[in-house]
Amino acid sequence: MNEIKTETAQSVRCENCGSAISITSLNSHVTCKSCGQLQEVDPVLLSKLGQFSAEVNIHSEDAKSDREIAGAWEQTAVQMKAGSGAGQVFLALLLMIGIPMGLVLLGLFMLQSGIIGQENVLAVNAMAMVGTVIGVVGYLLLYYSRKKKQGATSLKIETTIRCPECGGANTISGANGFTTCSHCGAGLLPEAGARANILDAATNDKRLAKMTKLKAERSGYAAISGVGMSPIAMIWMIGGSFLLMMSGGTIGFSYQMATGDEPYHPAVLMLWIITFGLAGGMVAATKYIKAKKQNSKTAMDELAMAFGGEVLEDISAAVTWFNRYWISPIHHYYMFPGSYYSAAQMNIAGFPIFVDINPVAASQHHKAYASILLAAHIPGITENQTTAPPIPKPAEQIIQRLEAAGFTIKLTEAGIEARADKYLLKNLKKSRDYTILSEPIAHIARLSKALNATPVTGI
């Protein structure tokens, strides 16, 4: 919660009768209720109050917008995890196809077994249709009735001011450039200290809203990425459909020849060869993909162990690291990894470090990448800065070494960001030796010291 301080305020007193004048708006003139005197409000103070109100309003609107975006992303994450994407398709197919087919087959079994008569067949079909409608409607009601998650609550944008007329404490909040003393009714205009307190609170609230949005956005992208179909699933879904047709036709054809219903034909051997070849190819492709995934994990594990770190399971675990240590935005480009993605977290001299390598593109819009992030507070680096601060000579030399090693270095509010160029990425993909990043990681840790940075402990 924001700490509330007691600050001074300026009251407006009638120049004619000396009465304290109440204020209802920030106008250039006020009227004394006691004698009717119309007098001017200090124009310098009025200008400062107008500027103050405008700044607080901008921060408040930005915070409101960020929280609305965060709410939308949180809802997206909830819906993705609730059963969208592949899970939703599977459930929809189960409801619309599985239930009616199951009921029809049950009805046919009962019909052949004599449990029911021929006149009940239509009733069985009707049951299947009703079951489908109930299942689909029930699923949609469950899916869309999930409550929308709300973003983090806002900070209190307020401070306490002391009335110079009666000494009473009053609370002034938001962008209000004036208030009325709740004890004596005098109009109060906040002075510099009070305005600074409110502006600081509005700035902190805007920062909190920004982090809420970033965290929700990252989690939303991870949820969307998680529902995509893996290569192994695609192999078995596409190949399995062909295998089902091939094996069914081959078995049926072979059975007819074995019973003498059809004359023997050599083509049946080719059908069996194709069937077993398709099945064997699917198994081999699955093993190949799993082996390459394991190779990537093993290579990343060797790199992490060199620094006492650990491998992160998937992109969701990576997002957990981002949301804990990285205050700057992460482009959605890095939220959609390919099949052989691997990541690790480690700590050097108290600095949290994140490494991820995505050697194979997830799609034509999300290409391969490799990156190293060191979370740190770097003096002179702030959000939306227009000019870069001077970099110490030792830090410049380390950056040059990193650039020569194939990295693009960026200093951000969150810390040091290093992205591999296409040549280094190609080398990582070809060699599968991720320990070649050990030296660049050590250089980045030394760079943080050369920049007089301090570790991020959490955001």
C-alpha positions as CSV (number, residue, x, y, z in Angstrom):
1,M,0.0,0.0,0.0
2,N,1.2,3.5,-0.7
3,E,2.6,5.3,2.3
4,I,0.5,8.4,3.2
5,K,2.4,11.5,4.2
6,T,1.0,14.7,5.8
7,E,2.0,17.7,3.5
8,T,1.2,21.4,3.5
9,A,-1.5,23.1,1.6
10,Q,-2.4,26.7,0.7
11,S,-5.8,28.1,1.6
12,V,-7.5,30.9,-0.2
13,R,-8.6,33.8,2.1
14,C,-10.8,36.8,1.1
15,E,-8.8,39.9,0.7
16,N,-11.8,42.0,1.7
17,C,-13.3,40.4,4.8
18,G,-10.6,37.8,5.6
19,S,-12.9,34.7,5.5
20,A,-11.6,31.4,4.2
21,I,-13.0,30.8,0.7
22,S,-14.2,27.3,-0.4
23,I,-13.1,26.2,-3.9
24,T,-15.3,24.1,-6.2
25,S,-13.2,24.2,-9.4
26,L,-9.8,25.4,-10.6
27,N,-10.9,28.7,-12.0
28,S,-8.8,31.9,-12.2
29,H,-11.3,33.7,-9.9
30,V,-13.2,32.7,-6.8
31,T,-16.1,34.4,-5.0
32,C,-16.2,34.9,-1.2
33,K,-19.5,33.5,0.2
34,S,-19.3,35.9,3.1
35,C,-19.0,39.3,1.4
36,G,-19.4,38.5,-2.3
37,Q,-15.8,39.7,-3.2
38,L,-14.5,38.3,-6.5
39,Q,-10.7,37.8,-6.4
40,E,-8.0,36.2,-8.5
41,V,-6.3,32.9,-7.6
42,D,-2.5,32.9,-7.7
43,P,-1.9,32.3,-11.4
44,V,1.5,30.7,-10.9
45,L,0.1,28.1,-8.5
46,L,-3.0,27.6,-10.7
47,S,-0.7,26.8,-13.7
48,K,1.2,24.3,-11.6
49,L,-2.0,22.7,-10.4
50,G,-3.2,22.4,-14.0
51,Q,0.0,20.8,-15.1
52,F,-0.1,18.4,-12.1
53,S,-3.6,17.3,-12.8
54,A,-2.8,16.7,-16.5
55,E,0.2,14.5,-15.6
56,V,-1.7,12.5,-13.0
57,N,-4.6,12.0,-15.5
58,I,-2.2,10.7,-18.2
59,H,-0.7,8.2,-15.8
60,S,-4.1,7.1,-14.6
61,E,-5.4,6.6,-18.1
62,D,-2.3,4.6,-19.1
63,A,-2.7,2.4,-16.0
64,K,-6.4,1.9,-16.8
65,S,-5.7,0.9,-20.4
66,D,-2.9,-1.5,-19.3
67,R,-5.2,-3.2,-16.8
68,E,-7.9,-3.7,-19.4
69,I,-5.4,-5.3,-21.8
70,A,-4.1,-7.5,-18.9
71,G,-7.7,-8.6,-18.2
72,A,-8.2,-9.6,-21.8
73,W,-4.9,-11.5,-21.9
74,E,-5.8,-13.3,-18.6
75,Q,-9.1,-14.3,-20.1
76,T,-7.3,-15.6,-23.2
77,A,-5.0,-17.7,-21.0
78,V,-8.0,-19.1,-19.1
79,Q,-9.8,-20.1,-22.2
80,M,-6.7,-21.6,-23.8
81,K,-6.1,-23.8,-20.7
82,A,-9.8,-24.5,-20.4
83,G,-10.0,-26.4,-23.7
84,S,-9.3,-24.3,-26.7
85,G,-7.0,-25.2,-29.5
86,A,-6.3,-29.0,-29.9
87,G,-8.1,-29.8,-26.7
88,Q,-11.3,-28.0,-27.7
89,V,-11.3,-29.7,-31.1
90,F,-10.8,-33.1,-29.5
91,L,-13.7,-32.4,-27.0
92,A,-15.9,-31.0,-29.8
93,L,-15.3,-34.1,-32.0
94,L,-15.9,-36.4,-29.0
95,L,-19.2,-34.7,-28.3
96,M,-20.5,-34.3,-31.9
97,I,-19.2,-37.6,-33.3
98,G,-18.2,-39.9,-30.4
99,I,-21.4,-39.7,-28.4
100,P,-23.8,-40.3,-31.3
101,M,-21.7,-43.1,-32.8
102,G,-21.4,-44.7,-29.4
103,L,-25.2,-44.7,-28.9
104,V,-25.8,-45.9,-32.4
105,L,-23.4,-48.9,-32.0
106,L,-25.0,-49.6,-28.6
107,G,-28.4,-49.6,-30.2
108,L,-27.3,-52.0,-33.0
109,F,-25.7,-54.3,-30.4
110,M,-29.0,-54.3,-28.4
111,L,-30.9,-54.9,-31.6
112,Q,-28.8,-57.9,-32.8
113,S,-28.9,-59.3,-29.2
114,G,-32.6,-59.2,-29.2
115,I,-32.7,-56.9,-26.2
116,I,-34.8,-54.4,-28.2
117,G,-37.0,-54.8,-31.3
118,Q,-36.8,-53.3,-34.8
119,E,-39.3,-50.7,-33.8
120,N,-36.8,-49.2,-31.4
121,V,-34.1,-48.3,-33.9
122,L,-35.5,-44.8,-34.5
123,A,-35.5,-44.2,-30.8
124,V,-31.8,-45.1,-30.6
125,N,-31.0,-42.6,-33.4
126,A,-33.1,-40.0,-31.6
127,M,-31.2,-40.7,-28.4
128,A,-27.9,-40.1,-30.3
129,M,-29.1,-36.8,-31.6
130,V,-30.4,-35.6,-28.3
131,G,-27.2,-36.7,-26.6
132,T,-25.1,-34.7,-29.1
133,V,-27.2,-31.6,-28.6
134,I,-27.0,-31.8,-24.8
135,G,-23.2,-32.5,-24.9
136,V,-22.4,-29.6,-27.2
137,V,-24.7,-27.1,-25.4
138,G,-23.3,-28.2,-22.0
139,Y,-19.7,-27.8,-23.3
140,L,-20.4,-24.3,-24.6
141,L,-22.1,-23.2,-21.4
142,L,-19.1,-24.5,-19.4
143,Y,-16.6,-22.9,-21.7
144,Y,-18.2,-19.4,-21.9
145,S,-19.3,-19.3,-18.3
146,R,-15.8,-19.1,-16.9
147,K,-15.3,-15.9,-15.0
148,K,-12.9,-13.4,-16.4
149,K,-9.8,-13.0,-14.2
150,Q,-9.1,-9.5,-13.0
151,G,-5.7,-7.8,-13.1
152,A,-3.9,-6.6,-10.0
153,T,-5.6,-4.0,-7.9
154,S,-4.5,-0.4,-8.2
155,L,-2.5,1.6,-5.7
156,K,-4.1,4.4,-3.8
157,I,-3.2,7.7,-5.5
158,E,-3.6,10.0,-2.6
159,T,-1.9,11.9,0.2
160,T,-2.8,13.8,3.4
161,I,-2.6,17.5,3.7
162,R,-2.8,19.8,6.7
163,C,-5.3,22.7,6.7
164,P,-3.5,25.9,7.5
165,E,-6.7,27.4,8.9
166,C,-7.7,24.8,11.5
167,G,-4.9,22.3,11.4
168,G,-7.2,19.4,10.4
169,A,-5.9,16.6,8.3
170,N,-7.6,16.0,4.9
171,T,-7.1,13.5,2.2
172,I,-6.6,14.6,-1.4
173,S,-6.6,12.0,-4.1
174,G,-6.1,11.5,-7.8
175,A,-5.7,14.5,-10.1
176,N,-7.7,16.8,-7.9
177,G,-5.9,20.1,-7.7
178,F,-8.0,21.3,-4.8
179,T,-10.2,20.0,-1.9
180,T,-12.3,21.5,0.9
181,C,-11.3,21.1,4.5
182,S,-13.7,18.6,6.1
183,H,-13.3,20.4,9.4
184,C,-13.7,24.1,8.7
185,G,-14.8,24.3,5.1
186,A,-11.8,26.2,3.8
187,G,-10.6,25.7,0.2
188,L,-7.3,23.9,0.0
189,L,-4.7,23.9,-2.8
190,P,-1.9,21.3,-2.4
191,E,1.6,22.6,-2.4
192,A,4.7,21.0,-4.0
193,G,5.2,18.2,-1.5
194,A,1.6,17.0,-1.7
195,R,1.6,17.2,-5.5
196,A,4.9,15.2,-5.6
197,N,3.4,12.5,-3.4
198,I,0.4,12.0,-5.6
199,L,2.4,12.1,-8.8
200,D,4.8,9.5,-7.4
201,A,1.8,7.3,-6.4
202,A,0.4,7.7,-9.9
203,T,3.7,6.8,-11.5
204,N,4.1,3.7,-9.3
205,D,0.5,2.7,-10.1
206,K,1.3,3.1,-13.8
207,R,4.4,0.9,-13.4
208,L,2.4,-1.8,-11.5
209,A,-0.3,-1.8,-14.3
210,K,2.4,-2.1,-16.9
211,M,3.9,-5.1,-15.2
212,T,0.5,-6.6,-14.8
213,K,-0.1,-6.3,-18.5
214,L,3.4,-7.7,-19.4
215,K,2.9,-10.7,-17.2
216,A,-0.6,-11.4,-18.5
217,E,0.5,-10.9,-22.1
218,R,3.4,-13.4,-21.7
219,S,1.3,-15.9,-19.9
220,G,-1.3,-15.5,-22.7
221,Y,1.2,-16.1,-25.4
222,A,2.6,-19.2,-23.6
223,A,-1.0,-20.6,-23.3
224,I,-1.6,-20.0,-27.0
225,S,1.8,-21.6,-27.8
226,G,0.9,-24.6,-25.6
227,V,-2.2,-25.6,-27.5
228,G,-0.4,-25.9,-30.8
229,M,-0.1,-29.4,-32.3
230,S,3.3,-30.9,-31.9
231,P,5.1,-32.6,-34.9
232,I,4.6,-36.0,-33.3
233,A,0.9,-35.4,-32.9
234,M,0.7,-34.3,-36.5
235,I,2.5,-37.4,-37.7
236,W,0.1,-39.7,-35.9
237,M,-3.0,-37.7,-36.8
238,I,-2.2,-37.4,-40.5
239,G,-0.3,-40.7,-40.9
240,G,-2.8,-42.5,-38.7
241,S,-5.7,-41.6,-40.9
242,F,-3.9,-43.1,-43.9
243,L,-2.8,-46.1,-41.9
244,L,-6.3,-46.8,-40.8
245,M,-7.6,-46.8,-44.4
246,M,-4.7,-48.8,-45.7
247,S,-4.7,-51.4,-42.9
248,G,-8.5,-51.7,-43.0
249,G,-8.6,-52.3,-46.8
250,T,-5.6,-54.6,-46.7
251,I,-7.1,-56.8,-43.9
252,G,-10.4,-56.9,-45.6
253,F,-8.9,-57.8,-49.0
254,S,-6.7,-60.5,-47.4
255,Y,-9.7,-61.9,-45.5
256,Q,-11.8,-62.2,-48.7
257,M,-8.9,-64.0,-50.5
258,A,-8.4,-66.3,-47.5
259,T,-12.1,-67.3,-47.5
260,G,-12.2,-67.8,-51.2
261,D,-14.6,-64.9,-51.8
262,E,-11.9,-63.2,-54.0
263,P,-9.2,-64.8,-56.2
264,Y,-5.6,-64.4,-55.1
265,H,-3.9,-61.3,-56.4
266,P,-0.2,-60.3,-55.9
267,A,-1.3,-56.7,-55.2
268,V,-2.1,-57.7,-51.7
269,L,1.6,-58.1,-50.9
270,M,2.2,-54.5,-52.1
271,L,-0.7,-53.4,-49.8
272,W,0.9,-55.1,-46.8
273,I,4.3,-53.6,-47.7
274,I,2.8,-50.1,-47.9
275,T,0.9,-50.6,-44.6
276,F,3.9,-51.8,-42.7
277,G,6.1,-49.2,-44.3
278,L,3.7,-46.4,-43.3
279,A,3.5,-47.7,-39.7
280,G,7.3,-48.2,-39.5
281,G,7.9,-44.7,-40.9
282,M,5.6,-43.1,-38.3
283,V,7.4,-45.0,-35.5
284,A,10.9,-44.0,-36.9
285,A,9.9,-40.3,-37.3
286,T,8.6,-40.3,-33.8
287,K,11.8,-41.7,-32.4
288,Y,13.9,-39.3,-34.4
289,I,12.0,-36.3,-33.1
290,K,12.2,-37.5,-29.5
291,A,15.9,-38.2,-29.9
292,K,16.6,-34.7,-31.2
293,K,14.5,-33.1,-28.4
294,Q,16.5,-35.1,-25.9
295,N,19.8,-34.0,-27.5
296,S,18.7,-30.4,-27.2
297,K,17.8,-30.9,-23.5
298,T,21.0,-32.7,-22.8
299,A,23.1,-30.0,-24.5
300,M,21.3,-27.3,-22.5
301,D,21.7,-29.3,-19.3
302,E,25.5,-29.5,-19.8
303,L,25.6,-25.7,-20.2
304,A,23.4,-25.1,-17.1
305,M,25.5,-27.4,-15.0
306,A,28.7,-25.5,-15.8
307,F,27.1,-22.5,-13.9
308,G,25.1,-24.5,-11.3
309,G,21.9,-23.8,-13.1
310,E,19.0,-25.9,-14.2
311,V,17.1,-26.6,-17.4
312,L,13.6,-25.2,-17.7
313,E,10.9,-27.6,-18.8
314,D,9.1,-25.5,-21.5
315,I,8.1,-22.0,-22.6
316,S,5.7,-21.7,-19.6
317,A,8.6,-22.2,-17.2
318,A,10.5,-19.6,-19.2
319,V,7.6,-17.1,-18.8
320,T,7.8,-17.7,-15.1
321,W,11.4,-16.5,-15.1
322,F,10.4,-13.5,-17.3
323,N,7.6,-12.5,-14.9
324,R,9.9,-12.8,-11.9
325,Y,13.0,-10.9,-13.2
326,W,12.5,-9.2,-16.5
327,I,10.7,-5.8,-16.4
328,S,11.1,-4.9,-20.1
329,P,8.8,-6.3,-22.8
330,I,9.6,-9.6,-24.5
331,H,8.6,-9.7,-28.2
332,H,6.0,-12.4,-29.0
333,Y,8.6,-13.6,-31.5
334,Y,10.2,-15.4,-28.6
335,M,7.0,-16.8,-27.2
336,F,6.4,-19.4,-30.0
337,P,9.3,-21.9,-29.9
338,G,9.9,-24.8,-32.2
339,S,10.1,-28.5,-31.5
340,Y,13.7,-28.5,-30.2
341,Y,13.5,-25.5,-27.9
342,S,15.4,-25.6,-24.6
343,A,16.1,-23.1,-21.9
344,A,17.9,-22.8,-18.6
345,Q,18.2,-20.5,-15.6
346,M,21.4,-19.8,-13.7
347,N,22.9,-17.4,-11.2
348,I,26.3,-15.7,-11.4
349,A,27.4,-13.5,-8.5
350,G,23.7,-12.9,-7.6
351,F,22.7,-12.0,-11.1
352,P,19.8,-14.1,-12.5
353,I,20.6,-15.3,-16.0
354,F,18.3,-16.9,-18.6
355,V,19.5,-18.7,-21.7
356,D,17.2,-20.2,-24.4
357,I,18.0,-21.7,-27.8
358,N,15.4,-22.4,-30.5
359,P,17.4,-23.9,-33.3
360,V,14.4,-24.7,-35.5
361,A,11.7,-22.2,-36.4
362,A,8.2,-22.8,-35.1
363,S,6.7,-21.4,-38.4
364,Q,7.5,-19.0,-41.2
365,H,6.5,-16.1,-38.9
366,H,8.5,-17.3,-35.9
367,K,12.1,-18.1,-36.8
368,A,14.9,-19.7,-34.9
369,Y,16.8,-17.7,-32.2
370,A,19.2,-18.0,-29.3
371,S,19.5,-15.5,-26.4
372,I,21.1,-14.7,-23.1
373,L,19.4,-12.4,-20.6
374,L,21.0,-11.0,-17.4
375,A,18.5,-9.3,-15.1
376,A,20.1,-6.2,-13.5
377,H,19.5,-2.6,-12.6
378,I,21.9,-0.6,-14.8
379,P,22.7,3.0,-13.7
380,G,21.4,5.5,-16.2
381,I,19.2,3.1,-18.1
382,T,15.5,4.0,-17.9
383,E,12.4,3.3,-19.8
384,N,11.8,5.3,-23.0
385,Q,15.1,7.1,-22.8
386,T,16.0,9.2,-25.8
387,T,19.8,9.2,-25.5
388,A,22.0,6.4,-24.4
389,P,24.1,7.1,-21.3
390,P,27.9,7.0,-21.6
391,I,29.4,3.5,-21.3
392,P,32.6,2.9,-19.4
393,K,35.6,1.9,-21.5
394,P,35.9,-1.6,-19.9
395,A,32.2,-2.2,-20.7
396,E,32.7,-1.1,-24.3
397,Q,35.6,-3.6,-24.7
398,I,33.4,-6.4,-23.3
399,I,30.6,-5.5,-25.7
400,Q,33.0,-5.6,-28.6
401,R,34.1,-9.1,-27.6
402,L,30.5,-10.3,-27.4
403,E,29.7,-8.7,-30.8
404,A,32.7,-10.5,-32.3
405,A,31.4,-13.7,-30.8
406,G,28.1,-13.3,-32.7
407,F,25.9,-11.4,-30.3
408,T,23.9,-8.2,-30.6
409,I,23.9,-6.5,-27.2
410,K,21.2,-4.3,-25.9
411,L,21.1,-2.5,-22.5
412,T,17.5,-2.2,-21.2
413,E,15.7,-1.2,-18.1
414,A,15.5,-4.9,-17.3
415,G,19.2,-5.7,-17.8
416,I,21.5,-7.0,-20.5
417,E,20.0,-8.6,-23.5
418,A,22.2,-10.6,-25.9
419,R,20.7,-12.1,-29.1
420,A,22.7,-14.5,-31.3
421,D,23.2,-13.7,-35.0
422,K,22.4,-16.1,-37.8
423,Y,26.0,-17.5,-38.0
424,L,26.2,-18.3,-34.3
425,L,22.7,-19.8,-34.5
426,K,23.7,-22.0,-37.4
427,N,26.7,-23.2,-35.5
428,L,24.6,-24.1,-32.4
429,K,22.1,-25.9,-34.6
430,K,24.9,-27.9,-36.4
431,S,27.1,-28.8,-33.5
432,R,24.5,-29.2,-30.7
433,D,27.3,-28.1,-28.4
434,Y,25.7,-25.4,-26.3
435,T,28.7,-25.2,-23.9
436,I,30.2,-22.8,-26.5
437,L,28.0,-20.2,-24.9
438,S,29.9,-20.6,-21.6
439,E,32.4,-17.9,-22.5
440,P,29.8,-15.3,-23.7
441,I,27.8,-15.9,-20.5
442,A,30.9,-15.2,-18.4
443,H,31.6,-12.1,-20.5
444,I,28.0,-10.8,-19.9
445,A,28.4,-11.4,-16.1
446,R,31.7,-9.3,-16.3
447,L,29.8,-6.7,-18.3
448,S,27.3,-6.2,-15.5
449,K,30.1,-5.4,-13.1
450,A,31.7,-3.0,-15.6
451,L,28.4,-1.2,-15.8
452,N,28.2,-1.0,-12.0
453,A,24.9,-2.9,-12.2
454,T,23.1,-4.5,-9.3
455,P,21.2,-7.8,-9.4
456,V,17.4,-7.9,-9.8
457,T,15.8,-9.9,-6.9
458,G,12.3,-9.8,-8.2
459,I,9.7,-7.5,-9.9
